[in-house]
Amino acid sequence: IVTEWDAFRALDLRRVKELANAPVLVDLRNIYNPDDMAAAGFTYVSVGRA
């Protein structure tokens, strides 16, 4: 994810996971919480977090 648009903040992560070949999300804007993404079953990569 490279944008902070509201459409990306409101993704249906369950549906995204169903459609993805692999549940991997790279978030360059840090709009998702890493713990929430792990709980949803995603491999989550963010940039610039402390």
mmCIF file of the N, C-alpha and C atoms, coordinates in Angstrom:
data_MODEL
# 
_entry.id   MODEL 
# 
loop_
_atom_site.group_PDB 
_atom_site.id 
_atom_site.type_symbol 
_atom_site.label_atom_id 
_atom_site.label_alt_id 
_atom_site.label_comp_id 
_atom_site.label_asym_id 
_atom_site.label_entity_id 
_atom_site.label_seq_id 
_atom_site.pdbx_PDB_ins_code 
_atom_site.Cartn_x 
_atom_site.Cartn_y 
_atom_site.Cartn_z 
_atom_site.occupancy 
_atom_site.B_iso_or_equiv 
_atom_site.pdbx_formal_charge 
_atom_site.auth_seq_id 
_atom_site.auth_comp_id 
_atom_site.auth_asym_id 
_atom_site.auth_atom_id 
_atom_site.pdbx_PDB_model_num 
ATOM 1   N N  . ILE A 1 1  ? 0.861   -1.170  0.000  1.00 0.00 ? 1  ILE A N  1 
ATOM 2   C CA . ILE A 1 1  ? 0.000   0.000   0.000  1.00 0.00 ? 1  ILE A CA 1 
ATOM 3   C C  . ILE A 1 1  ? 0.900   1.223   0.000  1.00 0.00 ? 1  ILE A C  1 
ATOM 4   N N  . VAL A 1 2  ? 0.656   2.113   -0.953 1.00 0.00 ? 2  VAL A N  1 
ATOM 5   C CA . VAL A 1 2  ? 1.489   3.312   -1.061 1.00 0.00 ? 2  VAL A CA 1 
ATOM 6   C C  . VAL A 1 2  ? 0.664   4.591   -0.980 1.00 0.00 ? 2  VAL A C  1 
ATOM 7   N N  . THR A 1 3  ? -0.566  4.471   -0.548 1.00 0.00 ? 3  THR A N  1 
ATOM 8   C CA . THR A 1 3  ? -1.442  5.636   -0.441 1.00 0.00 ? 3  THR A CA 1 
ATOM 9   C C  . THR A 1 3  ? -2.225  5.586   0.867  1.00 0.00 ? 3  THR A C  1 
ATOM 10  N N  . GLU A 1 4  ? -2.656  6.727   1.330  1.00 0.00 ? 4  GLU A N  1 
ATOM 11  C CA . GLU A 1 4  ? -3.471  6.795   2.546  1.00 0.00 ? 4  GLU A CA 1 
ATOM 12  C C  . GLU A 1 4  ? -4.956  6.978   2.221  1.00 0.00 ? 4  GLU A C  1 
ATOM 13  N N  . TRP A 1 5  ? -5.346  6.707   0.991  1.00 0.00 ? 5  TRP A N  1 
ATOM 14  C CA . TRP A 1 5  ? -6.745  6.873   0.604  1.00 0.00 ? 5  TRP A CA 1 
ATOM 15  C C  . TRP A 1 5  ? -7.652  6.038   1.502  1.00 0.00 ? 5  TRP A C  1 
ATOM 16  N N  . ASP A 1 6  ? -8.815  6.585   1.804  1.00 0.00 ? 6  ASP A N  1 
ATOM 17  C CA . ASP A 1 6  ? -9.776  5.904   2.673  1.00 0.00 ? 6  ASP A CA 1 
ATOM 18  C C  . ASP A 1 6  ? -10.185 4.541   2.126  1.00 0.00 ? 6  ASP A C  1 
ATOM 19  N N  . ALA A 1 7  ? -10.217 4.399   0.806  1.00 0.00 ? 7  ALA A N  1 
ATOM 20  C CA . ALA A 1 7  ? -10.594 3.115   0.207  1.00 0.00 ? 7  ALA A CA 1 
ATOM 21  C C  . ALA A 1 7  ? -9.657  1.994   0.656  1.00 0.00 ? 7  ALA A C  1 
ATOM 22  N N  . PHE A 1 8  ? -8.400  2.304   0.869  1.00 0.00 ? 8  PHE A N  1 
ATOM 23  C CA . PHE A 1 8  ? -7.448  1.291   1.315  1.00 0.00 ? 8  PHE A CA 1 
ATOM 24  C C  . PHE A 1 8  ? -7.521  1.067   2.819  1.00 0.00 ? 8  PHE A C  1 
ATOM 25  N N  . ARG A 1 9  ? -7.943  2.062   3.550  1.00 0.00 ? 9  ARG A N  1 
ATOM 26  C CA . ARG A 1 9  ? -8.121  1.903   4.996  1.00 0.00 ? 9  ARG A CA 1 
ATOM 27  C C  . ARG A 1 9  ? -9.316  1.000   5.308  1.00 0.00 ? 9  ARG A C  1 
ATOM 28  N N  . ALA A 1 10 ? -10.251 0.918   4.387  1.00 0.00 ? 10 ALA A N  1 
ATOM 29  C CA . ALA A 1 10 ? -11.493 0.180   4.623  1.00 0.00 ? 10 ALA A CA 1 
ATOM 30  C C  . ALA A 1 10 ? -11.540 -1.157  3.876  1.00 0.00 ? 10 ALA A C  1 
ATOM 31  N N  . LEU A 1 11 ? -10.391 -1.709  3.531  1.00 0.00 ? 11 LEU A N  1 
ATOM 32  C CA . LEU A 1 11 ? -10.378 -2.983  2.817  1.00 0.00 ? 11 LEU A CA 1 
ATOM 33  C C  . LEU A 1 11 ? -11.021 -4.085  3.652  1.00 0.00 ? 11 LEU A C  1 
ATOM 34  N N  . ASP A 1 12 ? -11.726 -4.961  2.971  1.00 0.00 ? 12 ASP A N  1 
ATOM 35  C CA . ASP A 1 12 ? -12.256 -6.164  3.609  1.00 0.00 ? 12 ASP A CA 1 
ATOM 36  C C  . ASP A 1 12 ? -11.113 -7.178  3.613  1.00 0.00 ? 12 ASP A C  1 
ATOM 37  N N  . LEU A 1 13 ? -10.359 -7.217  4.701  1.00 0.00 ? 13 LEU A N  1 
ATOM 38  C CA . LEU A 1 13 ? -9.154  -8.039  4.753  1.00 0.00 ? 13 LEU A CA 1 
ATOM 39  C C  . LEU A 1 13 ? -9.460  -9.525  4.623  1.00 0.00 ? 13 LEU A C  1 
ATOM 40  N N  . ARG A 1 14 ? -10.604 -9.948  5.092  1.00 0.00 ? 14 ARG A N  1 
ATOM 41  C CA . ARG A 1 14 ? -10.993 -11.352 4.936  1.00 0.00 ? 14 ARG A CA 1 
ATOM 42  C C  . ARG A 1 14 ? -11.129 -11.693 3.450  1.00 0.00 ? 14 ARG A C  1 
ATOM 43  N N  . ARG A 1 15 ? -11.739 -10.783 2.709  1.00 0.00 ? 15 ARG A N  1 
ATOM 44  C CA . ARG A 1 15 ? -11.915 -10.997 1.263  1.00 0.00 ? 15 ARG A CA 1 
ATOM 45  C C  . ARG A 1 15 ? -10.578 -10.919 0.534  1.00 0.00 ? 15 ARG A C  1 
ATOM 46  N N  . VAL A 1 16 ? -9.737  -9.967  0.907  1.00 0.00 ? 16 VAL A N  1 
ATOM 47  C CA . VAL A 1 16 ? -8.412  -9.848  0.295  1.00 0.00 ? 16 VAL A CA 1 
ATOM 48  C C  . VAL A 1 16 ? -7.637  -11.148 0.498  1.00 0.00 ? 16 VAL A C  1 
ATOM 49  N N  . LYS A 1 17 ? -7.693  -11.687 1.699  1.00 0.00 ? 17 LYS A N  1 
ATOM 50  C CA . LYS A 1 17 ? -6.983  -12.931 1.996  1.00 0.00 ? 17 LYS A CA 1 
ATOM 51  C C  . LYS A 1 17 ? -7.516  -14.083 1.150  1.00 0.00 ? 17 LYS A C  1 
ATOM 52  N N  . GLU A 1 18 ? -8.828  -14.146 0.957  1.00 0.00 ? 18 GLU A N  1 
ATOM 53  C CA . GLU A 1 18 ? -9.434  -15.193 0.128  1.00 0.00 ? 18 GLU A CA 1 
ATOM 54  C C  . GLU A 1 18 ? -8.943  -15.122 -1.314 1.00 0.00 ? 18 GLU A C  1 
ATOM 55  N N  . LEU A 1 19 ? -8.771  -13.915 -1.831 1.00 0.00 ? 19 LEU A N  1 
ATOM 56  C CA . LEU A 1 19 ? -8.417  -13.726 -3.236 1.00 0.00 ? 19 LEU A CA 1 
ATOM 57  C C  . LEU A 1 19 ? -6.918  -13.783 -3.510 1.00 0.00 ? 19 LEU A C  1 
ATOM 58  N N  . ALA A 1 20 ? -6.117  -13.610 -2.487 1.00 0.00 ? 20 ALA A N  1 
ATOM 59  C CA . ALA A 1 20 ? -4.661  -13.549 -2.669 1.00 0.00 ? 20 ALA A CA 1 
ATOM 60  C C  . ALA A 1 20 ? -4.066  -14.948 -2.827 1.00 0.00 ? 20 ALA A C  1 
ATOM 61  N N  . ASN A 1 21 ? -3.030  -15.040 -3.655 1.00 0.00 ? 21 ASN A N  1 
ATOM 62  C CA . ASN A 1 21 ? -2.280  -16.296 -3.749 1.00 0.00 ? 21 ASN A CA 1 
ATOM 63  C C  . ASN A 1 21 ? -1.545  -16.570 -2.447 1.00 0.00 ? 21 ASN A C  1 
ATOM 64  N N  . ALA A 1 22 ? -1.082  -15.509 -1.811 1.00 0.00 ? 22 ALA A N  1 
ATOM 65  C CA . ALA A 1 22 ? -0.414  -15.598 -0.511 1.00 0.00 ? 22 ALA A CA 1 
ATOM 66  C C  . ALA A 1 22 ? -0.837  -14.371 0.289  1.00 0.00 ? 22 ALA A C  1 
ATOM 67  N N  . PRO A 1 23 ? -1.179  -14.541 1.560  1.00 0.00 ? 23 PRO A N  1 
ATOM 68  C CA . PRO A 1 23 ? -1.644  -13.405 2.362  1.00 0.00 ? 23 PRO A CA 1 
ATOM 69  C C  . PRO A 1 23 ? -0.482  -12.530 2.852  1.00 0.00 ? 23 PRO A C  1 
ATOM 70  N N  . VAL A 1 24 ? 0.075   -11.760 1.931  1.00 0.00 ? 24 VAL A N  1 
ATOM 71  C CA . VAL A 1 24 ? 1.196   -10.869 2.235  1.00 0.00 ? 24 VAL A CA 1 
ATOM 72  C C  . VAL A 1 24 ? 0.771   -9.448  1.907  1.00 0.00 ? 24 VAL A C  1 
ATOM 73  N N  . LEU A 1 25 ? 0.995   -8.525  2.826  1.00 0.00 ? 25 LEU A N  1 
ATOM 74  C CA . LEU A 1 25 ? 0.670   -7.127  2.584  1.00 0.00 ? 25 LEU A CA 1 
ATOM 75  C C  . LEU A 1 25 ? 1.877   -6.273  2.961  1.00 0.00 ? 25 LEU A C  1 
ATOM 76  N N  . VAL A 1 26 ? 2.319   -5.442  2.020  1.00 0.00 ? 26 VAL A N  1 
ATOM 77  C CA . VAL A 1 26 ? 3.413   -4.502  2.258  1.00 0.00 ? 26 VAL A CA 1 
ATOM 78  C C  . VAL A 1 26 ? 2.790   -3.120  2.350  1.00 0.00 ? 26 VAL A C  1 
ATOM 79  N N  . ASP A 1 27 ? 2.913   -2.504  3.498  1.00 0.00 ? 27 ASP A N  1 
ATOM 80  C CA . ASP A 1 27 ? 2.256   -1.233  3.809  1.00 0.00 ? 27 ASP A CA 1 
ATOM 81  C C  . ASP A 1 27 ? 3.317   -0.145  3.969  1.00 0.00 ? 27 ASP A C  1 
ATOM 82  N N  . LEU A 1 28 ? 3.487   0.664   2.947  1.00 0.00 ? 28 LEU A N  1 
ATOM 83  C CA . LEU A 1 28 ? 4.497   1.725   2.982  1.00 0.00 ? 28 LEU A CA 1 
ATOM 84  C C  . LEU A 1 28 ? 3.996   2.995   3.648  1.00 0.00 ? 28 LEU A C  1 
ATOM 85  N N  . ARG A 1 29 ? 2.719   3.033   4.035  1.00 0.00 ? 29 ARG A N  1 
ATOM 86  C CA . ARG A 1 29 ? 2.136   4.209   4.693  1.00 0.00 ? 29 ARG A CA 1 
ATOM 87  C C  . ARG A 1 29 ? 1.778   3.941   6.148  1.00 0.00 ? 29 ARG A C  1 
ATOM 88  N N  . ASN A 1 30 ? 1.959   2.716   6.605  1.00 0.00 ? 30 ASN A N  1 
ATOM 89  C CA . ASN A 1 30 ? 1.662   2.339   7.997  1.00 0.00 ? 30 ASN A CA 1 
ATOM 90  C C  . ASN A 1 30 ? 0.216   2.638   8.394  1.00 0.00 ? 30 ASN A C  1 
ATOM 91  N N  . ILE A 1 31 ? -0.714  2.246   7.521  1.00 0.00 ? 31 ILE A N  1 
ATOM 92  C CA . ILE A 1 31 ? -2.121  2.505   7.835  1.00 0.00 ? 31 ILE A CA 1 
ATOM 93  C C  . ILE A 1 31 ? -2.772  1.358   8.609  1.00 0.00 ? 31 ILE A C  1 
ATOM 94  N N  . TYR A 1 32 ? -2.095  0.218   8.694  1.00 0.00 ? 32 TYR A N  1 
ATOM 95  C CA . TYR A 1 32 ? -2.639  -0.919  9.431  1.00 0.00 ? 32 TYR A CA 1 
ATOM 96  C C  . TYR A 1 32 ? -1.811  -1.205  10.674 1.00 0.00 ? 32 TYR A C  1 
ATOM 97  N N  . ASN A 1 33 ? -2.448  -1.792  11.654 1.00 0.00 ? 33 ASN A N  1 
ATOM 98  C CA . ASN A 1 33 ? -1.786  -2.183  12.891 1.00 0.00 ? 33 ASN A CA 1 
ATOM 99  C C  . ASN A 1 33 ? -1.154  -3.565  12.687 1.00 0.00 ? 33 ASN A C  1 
ATOM 100 N N  . PRO A 1 34 ? 0.140   -3.705  12.957 1.00 0.00 ? 34 PRO A N  1 
ATOM 101 C CA . PRO A 1 34 ? 0.803   -4.999  12.748 1.00 0.00 ? 34 PRO A CA 1 
ATOM 102 C C  . PRO A 1 34 ? 0.153   -6.155  13.515 1.00 0.00 ? 34 PRO A C  1 
ATOM 103 N N  . ASP A 1 35 ? -0.294  -5.914  14.727 1.00 0.00 ? 35 ASP A N  1 
ATOM 104 C CA . ASP A 1 35 ? -0.938  -6.972  15.513 1.00 0.00 ? 35 ASP A CA 1 
ATOM 105 C C  . ASP A 1 35 ? -2.259  -7.404  14.886 1.00 0.00 ? 35 ASP A C  1 
ATOM 106 N N  . ASP A 1 36 ? -3.024  -6.440  14.381 1.00 0.00 ? 36 ASP A N  1 
ATOM 107 C CA . ASP A 1 36 ? -4.291  -6.760  13.721 1.00 0.00 ? 36 ASP A CA 1 
ATOM 108 C C  . ASP A 1 36 ? -4.057  -7.570  12.450 1.00 0.00 ? 36 ASP A C  1 
ATOM 109 N N  . MET A 1 37 ? -3.020  -7.219  11.714 1.00 0.00 ? 37 MET A N  1 
ATOM 110 C CA . MET A 1 37 ? -2.719  -7.939  10.474 1.00 0.00 ? 37 MET A CA 1 
ATOM 111 C C  . MET A 1 37 ? -2.282  -9.371  10.768 1.00 0.00 ? 37 MET A C  1 
ATOM 112 N N  . ALA A 1 38 ? -1.478  -9.553  11.798 1.00 0.00 ? 38 ALA A N  1 
ATOM 113 C CA . ALA A 1 38 ? -1.062  -10.905 12.185 1.00 0.00 ? 38 ALA A CA 1 
ATOM 114 C C  . ALA A 1 38 ? -2.272  -11.728 12.619 1.00 0.00 ? 38 ALA A C  1 
ATOM 115 N N  . ALA A 1 39 ? -3.170  -11.112 13.379 1.00 0.00 ? 39 ALA A N  1 
ATOM 116 C CA . ALA A 1 39 ? -4.380  -11.806 13.824 1.00 0.00 ? 39 ALA A CA 1 
ATOM 117 C C  . ALA A 1 39 ? -5.272  -12.191 12.650 1.00 0.00 ? 39 ALA A C  1 
ATOM 118 N N  . ALA A 1 40 ? -5.226  -11.404 11.574 1.00 0.00 ? 40 ALA A N  1 
ATOM 119 C CA . ALA A 1 40 ? -6.017  -11.688 10.378 1.00 0.00 ? 40 ALA A CA 1 
ATOM 120 C C  . ALA A 1 40 ? -5.341  -12.730 9.487  1.00 0.00 ? 40 ALA A C  1 
ATOM 121 N N  . GLY A 1 41 ? -4.117  -13.154 9.864  1.00 0.00 ? 41 GLY A N  1 
ATOM 122 C CA . GLY A 1 41 ? -3.440  -14.201 9.113  1.00 0.00 ? 41 GLY A CA 1 
ATOM 123 C C  . GLY A 1 41 ? -2.537  -13.717 8.000  1.00 0.00 ? 41 GLY A C  1 
ATOM 124 N N  . PHE A 1 42 ? -2.187  -12.438 8.023  1.00 0.00 ? 42 PHE A N  1 
ATOM 125 C CA . PHE A 1 42 ? -1.330  -11.883 6.983  1.00 0.00 ? 42 PHE A CA 1 
ATOM 126 C C  . PHE A 1 42 ? 0.129   -11.864 7.416  1.00 0.00 ? 42 PHE A C  1 
ATOM 127 N N  . THR A 1 43 ? 1.016   -12.039 6.458  1.00 0.00 ? 43 THR A N  1 
ATOM 128 C CA . THR A 1 43 ? 2.406   -11.661 6.635  1.00 0.00 ? 43 THR A CA 1 
ATOM 129 C C  . THR A 1 43 ? 2.426   -10.177 6.319  1.00 0.00 ? 43 THR A C  1 
ATOM 130 N N  . TYR A 1 44 ? 2.800   -9.374  7.279  1.00 0.00 ? 44 TYR A N  1 
ATOM 131 C CA . TYR A 1 44 ? 2.675   -7.920  7.160  1.00 0.00 ? 44 TYR A CA 1 
ATOM 132 C C  . TYR A 1 44 ? 4.047   -7.278  7.256  1.00 0.00 ? 44 TYR A C  1 
ATOM 133 N N  . VAL A 1 45 ? 4.351   -6.422  6.291  1.00 0.00 ? 45 VAL A N  1 
ATOM 134 C CA . VAL A 1 45 ? 5.615   -5.694  6.264  1.00 0.00 ? 45 VAL A CA 1 
ATOM 135 C C  . VAL A 1 45 ? 5.288   -4.211  6.227  1.00 0.00 ? 45 VAL A C  1 
ATOM 136 N N  . SER A 1 46 ? 5.867   -3.458  7.151  1.00 0.00 ? 46 SER A N  1 
ATOM 137 C CA . SER A 1 46 ? 5.695   -2.006  7.136  1.00 0.00 ? 46 SER A CA 1 
ATOM 138 C C  . SER A 1 46 ? 7.071   -1.368  7.176  1.00 0.00 ? 46 SER A C  1 
ATOM 139 N N  . VAL A 1 47 ? 7.123   -0.109  6.819  1.00 0.00 ? 47 VAL A N  1 
ATOM 140 C CA . VAL A 1 47 ? 8.394   0.605   6.725  1.00 0.00 ? 47 VAL A CA 1 
ATOM 141 C C  . VAL A 1 47 ? 8.375   1.782   7.689  1.00 0.00 ? 47 VAL A C  1 
ATOM 142 N N  . GLY A 1 48 ? 9.468   1.969   8.420  1.00 0.00 ? 48 GLY A N  1 
ATOM 143 C CA . GLY A 1 48 ? 9.635   3.156   9.242  1.00 0.00 ? 48 GLY A CA 1 
ATOM 144 C C  . GLY A 1 48 ? 9.016   3.109   10.620 1.00 0.00 ? 48 GLY A C  1 
ATOM 145 N N  . ARG A 1 49 ? 8.616   1.947   11.068 1.00 0.00 ? 49 ARG A N  1 
ATOM 146 C CA . ARG A 1 49 ? 8.086   1.849   12.438 1.00 0.00 ? 49 ARG A CA 1 
ATOM 147 C C  . ARG A 1 49 ? 9.242   1.676   13.398 1.00 0.00 ? 49 ARG A C  1 
ATOM 148 N N  . ALA A 1 50 ? 9.065   2.223   14.586 1.00 0.00 ? 50 ALA A N  1 
ATOM 149 C CA . ALA A 1 50 ? 10.122  2.093   15.605 1.00 0.00 ? 50 ALA A CA 1 
ATOM 150 C C  . ALA A 1 50 ? 10.044  0.754   16.293 1.00 0.00 ? 50 ALA A C  1 
# 
